[in-house]
Amino acid sequence: MNFDVDIIFKIAAIGIAVAVLSQILTRAGREDQALMTTLAGIVIVIILVVQMIAELFDTLRSLFGL
């Protein structure tokens, strides 16, 4: 598993972009779209984290020969 700091920056960039878009949409009176944007950002981050956890389990499995 190759843990880089890049994944932290990716998650932070997604968070900042989602926060800005959500604020813009909320101020424009489009609360529903702001909520959907926030949910999409959360789903993207969860997918990234699940992929990292899967890599961790694969590494542990190969390390212990399971």
C-alpha atoms as an extended CHARMM CRD file, in Angstrom:
* protein
*
        66  EXT
         1         1  MET       CA              0.0000000000        0.0000000000        0.0000000000  PROA      1               0.0000000000
         2         2  ASN       CA              1.4060000000        3.3190000000       -1.0370000000  PROA      2               0.0000000000
         3         3  PHE       CA              0.0160000000        5.9490000000        1.3290000000  PROA      3               0.0000000000
         4         4  ASP       CA              0.7150000000        9.3680000000       -0.0420000000  PROA      4               0.0000000000
         5         5  VAL       CA             -0.2560000000       12.7360000000        1.2840000000  PROA      5               0.0000000000
         6         6  ASP       CA             -2.0030000000       13.2770000000       -2.0540000000  PROA      6               0.0000000000
         7         7  ILE       CA             -5.1340000000       11.4750000000       -0.8570000000  PROA      7               0.0000000000
         8         8  ILE       CA             -5.4540000000       13.9280000000        2.0330000000  PROA      8               0.0000000000
         9         9  PHE       CA             -5.1550000000       16.8320000000       -0.3800000000  PROA      9               0.0000000000
        10        10  LYS       CA             -7.7430000000       15.2470000000       -2.6900000000  PROA      10              0.0000000000
        11        11  ILE       CA            -10.2210000000       14.8640000000        0.1600000000  PROA      11              0.0000000000
        12        12  ALA       CA             -9.5690000000       18.4320000000        1.3190000000  PROA      12              0.0000000000
        13        13  ALA       CA             -9.9960000000       19.7860000000       -2.2140000000  PROA      13              0.0000000000
        14        14  ILE       CA            -13.2790000000       17.9170000000       -2.6190000000  PROA      14              0.0000000000
        15        15  GLY       CA            -14.4630000000       19.2840000000        0.7170000000  PROA      15              0.0000000000
        16        16  ILE       CA            -13.5800000000       22.8640000000       -0.1650000000  PROA      16              0.0000000000
        17        17  ALA       CA            -15.1740000000       22.6260000000       -3.6110000000  PROA      17              0.0000000000
        18        18  VAL       CA            -18.3540000000       21.1040000000       -2.1960000000  PROA      18              0.0000000000
        19        19  ALA       CA            -18.5590000000       23.7320000000        0.5410000000  PROA      19              0.0000000000
        20        20  VAL       CA            -18.1770000000       26.5930000000       -1.9400000000  PROA      20              0.0000000000
        21        21  LEU       CA            -20.6990000000       25.1300000000       -4.3760000000  PROA      21              0.0000000000
        22        22  SER       CA            -23.1420000000       24.4560000000       -1.5660000000  PROA      22              0.0000000000
        23        23  GLN       CA            -22.9010000000       28.0200000000       -0.3140000000  PROA      23              0.0000000000
        24        24  ILE       CA            -23.3610000000       29.4500000000       -3.7980000000  PROA      24              0.0000000000
        25        25  LEU       CA            -26.3840000000       27.2660000000       -4.4640000000  PROA      25              0.0000000000
        26        26  THR       CA            -27.9150000000       28.0300000000       -1.0690000000  PROA      26              0.0000000000
        27        27  ARG       CA            -27.5450000000       31.7910000000       -1.5940000000  PROA      27              0.0000000000
        28        28  ALA       CA            -29.1490000000       31.4110000000       -5.0240000000  PROA      28              0.0000000000
        29        29  GLY       CA            -32.1700000000       29.7840000000       -3.4200000000  PROA      29              0.0000000000
        30        30  ARG       CA            -31.4500000000       26.2900000000       -4.7090000000  PROA      30              0.0000000000
        31        31  GLU       CA            -31.3110000000       24.4050000000       -1.4230000000  PROA      31              0.0000000000
        32        32  ASP       CA            -32.2290000000       21.0750000000       -3.0250000000  PROA      32              0.0000000000
        33        33  GLN       CA            -29.3150000000       21.2300000000       -5.4410000000  PROA      33              0.0000000000
        34        34  ALA       CA            -26.9970000000       22.3230000000       -2.6180000000  PROA      34              0.0000000000
        35        35  LEU       CA            -28.0230000000       19.2550000000       -0.6290000000  PROA      35              0.0000000000
        36        36  MET       CA            -27.4640000000       16.9760000000       -3.6290000000  PROA      36              0.0000000000
        37        37  THR       CA            -24.0150000000       18.5280000000       -4.1850000000  PROA      37              0.0000000000
        38        38  THR       CA            -23.1150000000       17.8900000000       -0.5560000000  PROA      38              0.0000000000
        39        39  LEU       CA            -24.3020000000       14.2910000000       -0.7620000000  PROA      39              0.0000000000
        40        40  ALA       CA            -22.3450000000       13.7190000000       -3.9690000000  PROA      40              0.0000000000
        41        41  GLY       CA            -19.1860000000       15.0310000000       -2.2980000000  PROA      41              0.0000000000
        42        42  ILE       CA            -19.7010000000       12.7300000000        0.6650000000  PROA      42              0.0000000000
        43        43  VAL       CA            -20.2140000000        9.7280000000       -1.6260000000  PROA      43              0.0000000000
        44        44  ILE       CA            -17.0340000000       10.5120000000       -3.5710000000  PROA      44              0.0000000000
        45        45  VAL       CA            -14.9900000000       10.7560000000       -0.3660000000  PROA      45              0.0000000000
        46        46  ILE       CA            -16.4930000000        7.5270000000        0.9810000000  PROA      46              0.0000000000
        47        47  ILE       CA            -15.5540000000        5.7410000000       -2.2540000000  PROA      47              0.0000000000
        48        48  LEU       CA            -11.9640000000        6.9840000000       -1.9220000000  PROA      48              0.0000000000
        49        49  VAL       CA            -11.7690000000        5.8270000000        1.6990000000  PROA      49              0.0000000000
        50        50  VAL       CA            -13.2840000000        2.4070000000        0.9240000000  PROA      50              0.0000000000
        51        51  GLN       CA            -10.7110000000        1.8930000000       -1.8320000000  PROA      51              0.0000000000
        52        52  MET       CA             -7.9320000000        2.7160000000        0.6240000000  PROA      52              0.0000000000
        53        53  ILE       CA             -9.3450000000        0.2730000000        3.1920000000  PROA      53              0.0000000000
        54        54  ALA       CA             -9.5690000000       -2.4400000000        0.5150000000  PROA      54              0.0000000000
        55        55  GLU       CA             -5.9030000000       -1.8580000000       -0.3380000000  PROA      55              0.0000000000
        56        56  LEU       CA             -5.0420000000       -2.1120000000        3.3620000000  PROA      56              0.0000000000
        57        57  PHE       CA             -6.8350000000       -5.4520000000        3.6940000000  PROA      57              0.0000000000
        58        58  ASP       CA             -5.1530000000       -6.7780000000        0.5490000000  PROA      58              0.0000000000
        59        59  THR       CA             -1.7700000000       -5.7740000000        1.9460000000  PROA      59              0.0000000000
        60        60  LEU       CA             -2.5050000000       -7.3940000000        5.3010000000  PROA      60              0.0000000000
        61        61  ARG       CA             -3.7580000000      -10.5460000000        3.5890000000  PROA      61              0.0000000000
        62        62  SER       CA             -0.5930000000      -10.8310000000        1.5200000000  PROA      62              0.0000000000
        63        63  LEU       CA              1.5870000000       -9.9830000000        4.5130000000  PROA      63              0.0000000000
        64        64  PHE       CA              0.1690000000      -12.7770000000        6.6640000000  PROA      64              0.0000000000
        65        65  GLY       CA             -0.3100000000      -15.1950000000        3.7610000000  PROA      65              0.0000000000
        66        66  LEU       CA             -4.0500000000      -15.5960000000        4.1710000000  PROA      66              0.0000000000
